[in-house]
Amino acid sequence: MASHLIPRVLQSIAVVFVVITLVFIGSRLIGDPIEAYAARNATQEAIDAQRDRLGLSDPMIVQYGNFLLGVVQLDFGDSIFSERPAWDEVAPRLWATVQLSLAAFVLILVIGVPIGVLAAIRRGSIPDLIARMLALVGQAMPNFWLGLLLIFVFSVQLGWLPTSGRGGFENLIMPALTLAGFGAAAAMRLTRSGMLEVLSNDYIRTAQAKGLANRTVIVRHALRNALLGLVTVLGIMLAQLLAGSIIVEVVFAWPGVGRLIFRSISLRDFPVIQVGVLVIALWFVVINILIDISYNFLDPRIRVGGDA
Protein backbone atom coordinates (compact mmCIF):
# COMPACT_ATOMS: atom_id res chain seq x y z
CA MET A 1 0.00 0.00 0.00
CA ALA A 2 2.78 2.42 0.88
CA SER A 3 4.38 2.01 -2.53
CA HIS A 4 1.11 3.11 -4.09
CA LEU A 5 0.27 5.92 -1.66
CA ILE A 6 3.61 7.72 -2.04
CA PRO A 7 3.07 8.40 -5.78
CA ARG A 8 -0.53 9.33 -4.99
CA VAL A 9 0.60 11.87 -2.41
CA LEU A 10 3.14 13.34 -4.83
CA GLN A 11 0.48 13.49 -7.52
CA SER A 12 -1.88 15.20 -5.08
CA ILE A 13 0.76 17.82 -4.25
CA ALA A 14 1.10 18.52 -7.99
CA VAL A 15 -2.69 18.85 -8.28
CA VAL A 16 -2.80 21.33 -5.38
CA PHE A 17 0.03 23.30 -6.98
CA VAL A 18 -1.88 23.54 -10.28
CA VAL A 19 -5.08 24.54 -8.46
CA ILE A 20 -3.52 27.34 -6.45
CA THR A 21 -1.72 28.58 -9.58
CA LEU A 22 -5.01 28.73 -11.48
CA VAL A 23 -6.67 30.46 -8.53
CA PHE A 24 -3.87 33.01 -8.40
CA ILE A 25 -4.30 33.78 -12.11
CA GLY A 26 -8.10 33.69 -12.03
CA SER A 27 -8.38 35.97 -9.01
CA ARG A 28 -6.36 38.60 -10.87
CA LEU A 29 -8.75 38.41 -13.82
CA ILE A 30 -11.86 39.43 -11.86
CA GLY A 31 -10.71 43.02 -11.51
CA ASP A 32 -8.64 45.42 -9.50
CA PRO A 33 -9.46 45.24 -5.76
CA ILE A 34 -8.27 48.79 -5.26
CA GLU A 35 -11.31 50.02 -7.22
CA ALA A 36 -13.57 48.45 -4.61
CA TYR A 37 -11.31 49.25 -1.66
CA ALA A 38 -10.47 52.89 -2.27
CA ALA A 39 -12.88 55.61 -1.29
CA ARG A 40 -14.72 57.38 -4.09
CA ASN A 41 -12.89 60.64 -3.43
CA ALA A 42 -9.48 59.00 -2.97
CA THR A 43 -6.62 60.68 -4.75
CA GLN A 44 -4.44 58.86 -7.24
CA GLU A 45 -1.56 59.08 -4.76
CA ALA A 46 -3.62 57.31 -2.11
CA ILE A 47 -4.67 54.64 -4.59
CA ASP A 48 -1.07 54.05 -5.65
CA ALA A 49 0.00 53.84 -2.00
CA GLN A 50 -2.62 51.15 -1.34
CA ARG A 51 -1.53 49.23 -4.43
CA ASP A 52 2.09 49.36 -3.28
CA ARG A 53 1.12 48.20 0.23
CA LEU A 54 -0.69 45.17 -1.19
CA GLY A 55 2.12 44.36 -3.60
CA LEU A 56 -0.13 44.83 -6.62
CA SER A 57 2.35 47.20 -8.26
CA ASP A 58 4.90 44.41 -8.63
CA PRO A 59 5.13 42.43 -11.88
CA MET A 60 2.83 39.41 -12.00
CA ILE A 61 5.70 36.93 -11.79
CA VAL A 62 6.96 38.63 -8.63
CA GLN A 63 3.49 38.54 -7.10
CA TYR A 64 3.26 34.84 -7.97
CA GLY A 65 6.65 34.09 -6.43
CA ASN A 66 5.72 35.92 -3.23
CA PHE A 67 2.42 34.04 -3.16
CA LEU A 68 4.10 30.61 -3.47
CA LEU A 69 6.68 31.54 -0.85
CA GLY A 70 3.89 32.55 1.50
CA VAL A 71 2.01 29.27 0.92
CA VAL A 72 5.13 27.24 1.72
CA GLN A 73 5.54 29.25 4.94
CA LEU A 74 1.78 28.94 5.70
CA ASP A 75 1.53 32.70 5.35
CA PHE A 76 -1.42 33.44 3.08
CA GLY A 77 -1.34 37.19 3.41
CA ASP A 78 -3.88 39.58 4.87
CA SER A 79 -7.43 40.23 3.77
CA ILE A 80 -7.56 43.40 1.71
CA PHE A 81 -10.66 44.66 3.48
CA SER A 82 -10.46 43.45 7.08
CA GLU A 83 -6.63 43.66 7.11
CA ARG A 84 -6.63 40.49 9.20
CA PRO A 85 -4.72 37.34 8.18
CA ALA A 86 -6.67 35.60 5.42
CA TRP A 87 -6.50 32.29 7.29
CA ASP A 88 -8.15 33.93 10.31
CA GLU A 89 -11.03 34.89 8.04
CA VAL A 90 -11.46 31.34 6.71
CA ALA A 91 -10.72 29.19 9.79
CA PRO A 92 -13.73 30.20 11.94
CA ARG A 93 -16.06 29.39 9.03
CA LEU A 94 -14.46 26.08 8.11
CA TRP A 95 -16.28 23.99 10.71
CA ALA A 96 -19.63 25.45 9.63
CA THR A 97 -19.04 24.24 6.06
CA VAL A 98 -17.70 20.85 7.18
CA GLN A 99 -20.72 20.43 9.46
CA LEU A 100 -23.10 21.19 6.60
CA SER A 101 -21.23 18.89 4.19
CA LEU A 102 -21.13 15.96 6.63
CA ALA A 103 -24.83 16.36 7.44
CA ALA A 104 -25.64 16.33 3.72
CA PHE A 105 -23.42 13.26 3.21
CA VAL A 106 -25.22 11.38 5.99
CA LEU A 107 -28.54 12.20 4.29
CA ILE A 108 -27.15 10.92 0.98
CA LEU A 109 -26.28 7.60 2.63
CA VAL A 110 -29.49 7.33 4.65
CA ILE A 111 -31.78 8.26 1.76
CA GLY A 112 -30.00 7.25 -1.43
CA VAL A 113 -28.51 3.84 -0.59
CA PRO A 114 -31.54 2.19 1.14
CA ILE A 115 -33.99 3.41 -1.50
CA GLY A 116 -31.64 2.22 -4.24
CA VAL A 117 -31.44 -1.23 -2.63
CA LEU A 118 -35.22 -1.38 -2.25
CA ALA A 119 -35.73 -0.37 -5.87
CA ALA A 120 -33.32 -3.09 -7.03
CA ILE A 121 -34.84 -5.95 -5.06
CA ARG A 122 -38.35 -4.79 -6.03
CA ARG A 123 -37.52 -4.16 -9.66
CA GLY A 124 -40.53 -3.23 -11.78
CA SER A 125 -42.74 -2.57 -8.76
CA ILE A 126 -44.39 0.68 -7.69
CA PRO A 127 -41.60 1.44 -5.15
CA ASP A 128 -39.08 1.02 -7.96
CA LEU A 129 -41.04 3.40 -10.19
CA ILE A 130 -41.31 5.99 -7.40
CA ALA A 131 -37.59 5.69 -6.63
CA ARG A 132 -36.65 6.27 -10.26
CA MET A 133 -38.94 9.29 -10.47
CA LEU A 134 -37.45 10.75 -7.29
CA ALA A 135 -33.95 10.17 -8.66
CA LEU A 136 -34.82 11.91 -11.92
CA VAL A 137 -36.35 14.91 -10.16
CA GLY A 138 -33.50 15.12 -7.66
CA GLN A 139 -30.84 15.25 -10.37
CA ALA A 140 -32.79 17.67 -12.56
CA MET A 141 -33.68 20.24 -9.89
CA PRO A 142 -31.05 22.95 -9.20
CA ASN A 143 -30.12 23.10 -5.53
CA PHE A 144 -30.87 26.82 -5.23
CA TRP A 145 -34.41 26.17 -6.48
CA LEU A 146 -34.84 23.27 -4.05
CA GLY A 147 -33.63 25.51 -1.25
CA LEU A 148 -36.09 28.26 -2.11
CA LEU A 149 -38.88 25.68 -2.35
CA LEU A 150 -38.06 24.28 1.10
CA ILE A 151 -37.97 27.80 2.56
CA PHE A 152 -41.39 28.59 1.05
CA VAL A 153 -43.00 25.39 2.34
CA PHE A 154 -41.41 24.80 5.75
CA SER A 155 -40.63 28.38 6.77
CA VAL A 156 -43.13 30.68 5.07
CA GLN A 157 -46.19 28.40 4.86
CA LEU A 158 -45.78 26.05 7.82
CA GLY A 159 -43.45 28.09 10.03
CA TRP A 160 -41.64 24.96 11.24
CA LEU A 161 -38.04 25.87 10.42
CA PRO A 162 -35.96 29.09 10.41
CA THR A 163 -35.24 30.58 7.01
CA SER A 164 -31.54 31.26 7.49
CA GLY A 165 -28.60 31.44 9.83
CA ARG A 166 -26.71 28.89 11.88
CA GLY A 167 -27.93 28.01 15.33
CA GLY A 168 -29.53 24.82 16.55
CA PHE A 169 -30.30 21.57 14.77
CA GLU A 170 -33.37 23.07 13.14
CA ASN A 171 -31.16 25.53 11.24
CA LEU A 172 -29.23 22.65 9.69
CA ILE A 173 -32.16 20.64 8.32
CA MET A 174 -33.08 22.59 5.18
CA PRO A 175 -29.52 23.49 4.07
CA ALA A 176 -28.44 19.86 4.49
CA LEU A 177 -31.46 18.57 2.57
CA THR A 178 -30.83 21.08 -0.20
CA LEU A 179 -27.15 20.19 -0.47
CA ALA A 180 -27.92 16.45 -0.37
CA GLY A 181 -30.65 16.53 -3.04
CA PHE A 182 -28.55 15.86 -6.12
CA GLY A 183 -26.20 13.44 -4.35
CA ALA A 184 -29.00 11.37 -2.85
CA ALA A 185 -30.61 11.03 -6.28
CA ALA A 186 -27.31 9.98 -7.86
CA ALA A 187 -26.56 7.52 -5.05
CA MET A 188 -30.06 6.07 -5.46
CA ARG A 189 -29.55 5.40 -9.17
CA LEU A 190 -26.03 4.06 -8.79
CA THR A 191 -27.00 1.76 -5.91
CA ARG A 192 -29.95 0.41 -7.88
CA SER A 193 -27.88 -0.28 -11.01
CA GLY A 194 -25.04 -1.79 -8.99
CA MET A 195 -27.40 -4.04 -7.05
CA LEU A 196 -29.16 -5.20 -10.22
CA GLU A 197 -25.83 -6.14 -11.74
CA VAL A 198 -24.69 -8.05 -8.65
CA LEU A 199 -28.03 -9.80 -8.10
CA SER A 200 -27.78 -11.31 -11.58
CA ASN A 201 -24.49 -13.10 -10.77
CA ASP A 202 -24.30 -16.86 -10.24
CA TYR A 203 -22.91 -16.69 -6.70
CA ILE A 204 -26.03 -14.83 -5.56
CA ARG A 205 -28.25 -17.57 -6.93
CA THR A 206 -25.97 -20.16 -5.31
CA ALA A 207 -26.28 -18.42 -1.93
CA GLN A 208 -30.05 -18.37 -2.30
CA ALA A 209 -30.09 -22.05 -3.29
CA LYS A 210 -28.16 -22.93 -0.12
CA GLY A 211 -31.07 -21.60 1.90
CA LEU A 212 -29.44 -18.44 3.23
CA ALA A 213 -31.84 -15.81 4.49
CA ASN A 214 -32.74 -13.21 1.90
CA ARG A 215 -31.49 -10.43 4.18
CA THR A 216 -28.12 -12.16 4.53
CA VAL A 217 -27.78 -12.58 0.77
CA ILE A 218 -28.63 -8.94 0.12
CA VAL A 219 -26.51 -7.37 2.86
CA ARG A 220 -23.47 -9.65 3.08
CA HIS A 221 -23.13 -10.68 -0.54
CA ALA A 222 -24.94 -8.32 -2.88
CA LEU A 223 -24.68 -4.93 -1.16
CA ARG A 224 -21.04 -5.30 -0.18
CA ASN A 225 -20.00 -6.02 -3.75
CA ALA A 226 -22.27 -3.32 -5.14
CA LEU A 227 -20.67 -0.77 -2.83
CA LEU A 228 -17.27 -1.30 -4.47
CA GLY A 229 -18.43 0.63 -7.50
CA LEU A 230 -20.28 3.16 -5.37
CA VAL A 231 -17.52 4.03 -2.91
CA THR A 232 -15.54 6.10 -5.42
CA VAL A 233 -18.62 8.10 -6.39
CA LEU A 234 -19.57 8.62 -2.74
CA GLY A 235 -16.06 9.83 -1.97
CA ILE A 236 -16.18 12.28 -4.84
CA MET A 237 -19.62 13.42 -3.63
CA LEU A 238 -18.21 14.09 -0.16
CA ALA A 239 -15.46 16.20 -1.71
CA GLN A 240 -17.89 18.01 -4.01
CA LEU A 241 -20.24 18.84 -1.14
CA LEU A 242 -17.66 21.16 0.37
CA ALA A 243 -17.19 22.98 -2.93
CA GLY A 244 -20.87 22.83 -3.87
CA SER A 245 -22.00 24.41 -0.63
CA ILE A 246 -21.35 27.92 -1.94
CA ILE A 247 -24.82 28.45 -3.43
CA VAL A 248 -26.57 26.70 -0.54
CA GLU A 249 -24.70 28.82 2.00
CA VAL A 250 -25.70 31.99 0.14
CA VAL A 251 -29.38 30.94 -0.06
CA PHE A 252 -29.60 30.09 3.66
CA ALA A 253 -27.11 32.73 4.88
CA TRP A 254 -25.02 29.89 6.31
CA PRO A 255 -21.77 31.39 7.69
CA GLY A 256 -19.38 28.99 5.99
CA VAL A 257 -16.38 29.09 3.69
CA GLY A 258 -18.53 28.99 0.55
CA ARG A 259 -20.42 32.14 1.48
CA LEU A 260 -17.14 33.81 2.42
CA ILE A 261 -15.62 32.95 -0.99
CA PHE A 262 -18.72 34.31 -2.72
CA ARG A 263 -18.47 37.58 -0.82
CA SER A 264 -14.72 37.77 -1.37
CA ILE A 265 -15.13 37.34 -5.12
CA SER A 266 -17.54 40.27 -5.23
CA LEU A 267 -15.07 42.33 -3.18
CA ARG A 268 -12.04 41.00 -5.15
CA ASP A 269 -10.35 40.01 -1.89
CA PHE A 270 -7.54 37.90 -3.42
CA PRO A 271 -5.96 36.44 -0.26
CA VAL A 272 -9.26 35.17 1.17
CA ILE A 273 -10.29 33.66 -2.18
CA GLN A 274 -6.96 31.87 -2.45
CA VAL A 275 -7.13 30.40 1.05
CA GLY A 276 -10.74 29.30 0.62
CA VAL A 277 -10.05 27.51 -2.66
CA LEU A 278 -6.86 25.98 -1.26
CA VAL A 279 -8.86 24.48 1.61
CA ILE A 280 -11.33 22.96 -0.86
CA ALA A 281 -8.48 21.57 -3.00
CA LEU A 282 -6.87 19.94 0.03
CA TRP A 283 -10.25 18.47 0.98
CA PHE A 284 -10.51 16.86 -2.48
CA VAL A 285 -6.98 15.47 -2.20
CA VAL A 286 -7.51 13.93 1.25
CA ILE A 287 -10.83 12.36 0.25
CA ASN A 288 -9.33 10.78 -2.87
CA ILE A 289 -6.48 9.25 -0.86
CA LEU A 290 -8.99 7.87 1.66
CA ILE A 291 -10.96 6.33 -1.22
CA ASP A 292 -7.87 4.39 -2.27
CA ILE A 293 -7.33 3.13 1.26
CA SER A 294 -10.98 2.15 1.69
CA TYR A 295 -10.83 -0.39 -1.15
CA ASN A 296 -8.76 -2.76 1.00
CA PHE A 297 -11.38 -2.74 3.72
CA LEU A 298 -14.32 -3.25 1.38
CA ASP A 299 -12.73 -6.16 -0.48
CA PRO A 300 -9.65 -7.97 0.94
CA ARG A 301 -8.94 -9.37 -2.53
CA ILE A 302 -7.97 -5.90 -3.71
CA ARG A 303 -4.35 -4.91 -3.13
CA VAL A 304 -3.78 -1.25 -3.73
CA GLY A 305 -1.01 -0.91 -6.24
CA GLY A 306 -1.13 -4.60 -7.12
CA ASP A 307 -3.33 -7.10 -8.87
CA ALA A 308 -6.78 -8.00 -7.62
C-alpha positions in Angstrom: 0.0 0.0 0.0 2.8 2.4 0.9 4.4 2.0 -2.5 1.1 3.1 -4.1 0.3 5.9 -1.7 3.6 7.7 -2.0 3.1 8.4 -5.8 -0.5 9.3 -5.0 0.6 11.9 -2.4 3.1 13.3 -4.8 0.5 13.5 -7.5 -1.9 15.2 -5.1 0.8 17.8 -4.3 1.1 18.5 -8.0 -2.7 18.9 -8.3 -2.8 21.3 -5.4 0.0 23.3 -7.0 -1.9 23.5 -10.3 -5.1 24.5 -8.5 -3.5 27.3 -6.4 -1.7 28.6 -9.6 -5.0 28.7 -11.5 -6.7 30.5 -8.5 -3.9 33.0 -8.4 -4.3 33.8 -12.1 -8.1 33.7 -12.0 -8.4 36.0 -9.0 -6.4 38.6 -10.9 -8.7 38.4 -13.8 -11.9 39.4 -11.9 -10.7 43.0 -11.5 -8.6 45.4 -9.5 -9.5 45.2 -5.8 -8.3 48.8 -5.3 -11.3 50.0 -7.2 -13.6 48.5 -4.6 -11.3 49.3 -1.7 -10.5 52.9 -2.3 -12.9 55.6 -1.3 -14.7 57.4 -4.1 -12.9 60.6 -3.4 -9.5 59.0 -3.0 -6.6 60.7 -4.8 -4.4 58.9 -7.2 -1.6 59.1 -4.8 -3.6 57.3 -2.1 -4.7 54.6 -4.6 -1.1 54.1 -5.6 0.0 53.8 -2.0 -2.6 51.2 -1.3 -1.5 49.2 -4.4 2.1 49.4 -3.3 1.1 48.2 0.2 -0.7 45.2 -1.2 2.1 44.4 -3.6 -0.1 44.8 -6.6 2.3 47.2 -8.3 4.9 44.4 -8.6 5.1 42.4 -11.9 2.8 39.4 -12.0 5.7 36.9 -11.8 7.0 38.6 -8.6 3.5 38.5 -7.1 3.3 34.8 -8.0 6.7 34.1 -6.4 5.7 35.9 -3.2 2.4 34.0 -3.2 4.1 30.6 -3.5 6.7 31.5 -0.9 3.9 32.5 1.5 2.0 29.3 0.9 5.1 27.2 1.7 5.5 29.3 4.9 1.8 28.9 5.7 1.5 32.7 5.4 -1.4 33.4 3.1 -1.3 37.2 3.4 -3.9 39.6 4.9 -7.4 40.2 3.8 -7.6 43.4 1.7 -10.7 44.7 3.5 -10.5 43.4 7.1 -6.6 43.7 7.1 -6.6 40.5 9.2 -4.7 37.3 8.2 -6.7 35.6 5.4 -6.5 32.3 7.3 -8.1 33.9 10.3 -11.0 34.9 8.0 -11.5 31.3 6.7 -10.7 29.2 9.8 -13.7 30.2 11.9 -16.1 29.4 9.0 -14.5 26.1 8.1 -16.3 24.0 10.7 -19.6 25.4 9.6 -19.0 24.2 6.1 -17.7 20.8 7.2 -20.7 20.4 9.5 -23.1 21.2 6.6 -21.2 18.9 4.2 -21.1 16.0 6.6 -24.8 16.4 7.4 -25.6 16.3 3.7 -23.4 13.3 3.2 -25.2 11.4 6.0 -28.5 12.2 4.3 -27.2 10.9 1.0 -26.3 7.6 2.6 -29.5 7.3 4.7 -31.8 8.3 1.8 -30.0 7.2 -1.4 -28.5 3.8 -0.6 -31.5 2.2 1.1 -34.0 3.4 -1.5 -31.6 2.2 -4.2 -31.4 -1.2 -2.6 -35.2 -1.4 -2.2 -35.7 -0.4 -5.9 -33.3 -3.1 -7.0 -34.8 -6.0 -5.1 -38.4 -4.8 -6.0 -37.5 -4.2 -9.7 -40.5 -3.2 -11.8 -42.7 -2.6 -8.8 -44.4 0.7 -7.7 -41.6 1.4 -5.1 -39.1 1.0 -8.0 -41.0 3.4 -10.2 -41.3 6.0 -7.4 -37.6 5.7 -6.6 -36.6 6.3 -10.3 -38.9 9.3 -10.5 -37.4 10.7 -7.3 -33.9 10.2 -8.7 -34.8 11.9 -11.9 -36.4 14.9 -10.2 -33.5 15.1 -7.7 -30.8 15.2 -10.4 -32.8 17.7 -12.6 -33.7 20.2 -9.9 -31.0 23.0 -9.2 -30.1 23.1 -5.5 -30.9 26.8 -5.2 -34.4 26.2 -6.5 -34.8 23.3 -4.1 -33.6 25.5 -1.2 -36.1 28.3 -2.1 -38.9 25.7 -2.4 -38.1 24.3 1.1 -38.0 27.8 2.6 -41.4 28.6 1.1 -43.0 25.4 2.3 -41.4 24.8 5.7 -40.6 28.4 6.8 -43.1 30.7 5.1 -46.2 28.4 4.9 -45.8 26.0 7.8 -43.4 28.1 10.0 -41.6 25.0 11.2 -38.0 25.9 10.4 -36.0 29.1 10.4 -35.2 30.6 7.0 -31.5 31.3 7.5 -28.6 31.4 9.8 -26.7 28.9 11.9 -27.9 28.0 15.3 -29.5 24.8 16.6 -30.3 21.6 14.8 -33.4 23.1 13.1 -31.2 25.5 11.2 -29.2 22.6 9.7 -32.2 20.6 8.3 -33.1 22.6 5.2 -29.5 23.5 4.1 -28.4 19.9 4.5 -31.5 18.6 2.6 -30.8 21.1 -0.2 -27.1 20.2 -0.5 -27.9 16.5 -0.4 -30.6 16.5 -3.0 -28.6 15.9 -6.1 -26.2 13.4 -4.3 -29.0 11.4 -2.8 -30.6 11.0 -6.3 -27.3 10.0 -7.9 -26.6 7.5 -5.1 -30.1 6.1 -5.5 -29.6 5.4 -9.2 -26.0 4.1 -8.8 -27.0 1.8 -5.9 -29.9 0.4 -7.9 -27.9 -0.3 -11.0 -25.0 -1.8 -9.0 -27.4 -4.0 -7.0 -29.2 -5.2 -10.2 -25.8 -6.1 -11.7 -24.7 -8.1 -8.6 -28.0 -9.8 -8.1 -27.8 -11.3 -11.6 -24.5 -13.1 -10.8 -24.3 -16.9 -10.2 -22.9 -16.7 -6.7 -26.0 -14.8 -5.6 -28.3 -17.6 -6.9 -26.0 -20.2 -5.3 -26.3 -18.4 -1.9 -30.1 -18.4 -2.3 -30.1 -22.1 -3.3 -28.2 -22.9 -0.1 -31.1 -21.6 1.9 -29.4 -18.4 3.2 -31.8 -15.8 4.5 -32.7 -13.2 1.9 -31.5 -10.4 4.2 -28.1 -12.2 4.5 -27.8 -12.6 0.8 -28.6 -8.9 0.1 -26.5 -7.4 2.9 -23.5 -9.6 3.1 -23.1 -10.7 -0.5 -24.9 -8.3 -2.9 -24.7 -4.9 -1.2 -21.0 -5.3 -0.2 -20.0 -6.0 -3.7 -22.3 -3.3 -5.1 -20.7 -0.8 -2.8 -17.3 -1.3 -4.5 -18.4 0.6 -7.5 -20.3 3.2 -5.4 -17.5 4.0 -2.9 -15.5 6.1 -5.4 -18.6 8.1 -6.4 -19.6 8.6 -2.7 -16.1 9.8 -2.0 -16.2 12.3 -4.8 -19.6 13.4 -3.6 -18.2 14.1 -0.2 -15.5 16.2 -1.7 -17.9 18.0 -4.0 -20.2 18.8 -1.1 -17.7 21.2 0.4 -17.2 23.0 -2.9 -20.9 22.8 -3.9 -22.0 24.4 -0.6 -21.3 27.9 -1.9 -24.8 28.4 -3.4 -26.6 26.7 -0.5 -24.7 28.8 2.0 -25.7 32.0 0.1 -29.4 30.9 -0.1 -29.6 30.1 3.7 -27.1 32.7 4.9 -25.0 29.9 6.3 -21.8 31.4 7.7 -19.4 29.0 6.0 -16.4 29.1 3.7 -18.5 29.0 0.5 -20.4 32.1 1.5 -17.1 33.8 2.4 -15.6 33.0 -1.0 -18.7 34.3 -2.7 -18.5 37.6 -0.8 -14.7 37.8 -1.4 -15.1 37.3 -5.1 -17.5 40.3 -5.2 -15.1 42.3 -3.2 -12.0 41.0 -5.1 -10.3 40.0 -1.9 -7.5 37.9 -3.4 -6.0 36.4 -0.3 -9.3 35.2 1.2 -10.3 33.7 -2.2 -7.0 31.9 -2.4 -7.1 30.4 1.1 -10.7 29.3 0.6 -10.1 27.5 -2.7 -6.9 26.0 -1.3 -8.9 24.5 1.6 -11.3 23.0 -0.9 -8.5 21.6 -3.0 -6.9 19.9 0.0 -10.2 18.5 1.0 -10.5 16.9 -2.5 -7.0 15.5 -2.2 -7.5 13.9 1.2 -10.8 12.4 0.2 -9.3 10.8 -2.9 -6.5 9.2 -0.9 -9.0 7.9 1.7 -11.0 6.3 -1.2 -7.9 4.4 -2.3 -7.3 3.1 1.3 -11.0 2.2 1.7 -10.8 -0.4 -1.1 -8.8 -2.8 1.0 -11.4 -2.7 3.7 -14.3 -3.2 1.4 -12.7 -6.2 -0.5 -9.6 -8.0 0.9 -8.9 -9.4 -2.5 -8.0 -5.9 -3.7 -4.4 -4.9 -3.1 -3.8 -1.3 -3.7 -1.0 -0.9 -6.2 -1.1 -4.6 -7.1 -3.3 -7.1 -8.9 -6.8 -8.0 -7.6 
